[in-house]
Amino acid sequence: QVQLVESGGGSVQAGESLRLSCAASGDTVNWYCMGWLRQSPGQEREGVAMIYKHGAPWYADTVKGRFAISQDNAKNTLYLQMNSLKPEDTAMYHCAADTSWSRCYEARYNFWGQGTQVTVSS
């Protein structure tokens, strides 16, 4: 069984930075995609950034140039460096992953973390 556990969230002022981590534990899995989504109360869940087995990372337009996704395969950990945070970045951030290319591209991930809250005040 695989678990994804996020950490690194918190409350910051606009313009500050945070780095989120997502540690994968359990069975060794050959991920096809791994990334971050977020959801605010009353809002639909939206993709933030994703790493795919093939191709360049994907970023939502709202975070391009401010956020950077990376991974440390030796530590089985995914990161999201968030710079120049804005109040509209406030949300619960979830790590998600899948082993199937079709589920990845359809955003139907089988593996999810519990989430870590990010709150940005102006």
Salt bridges, closest charged atoms under 4 A:
GLU46 OE2 - ARG38 NE 2.62
ASP61 OD1 - LYS64 NZ 3.16
ASP89 OD1 - ARG38 NH1 2.96
ASP89 OD2 - ARG66 NH1 2.72
ASP98 OD1 - ARG103 NH2 2.88
GLU106 OE1 - ARG108 NE 2.58
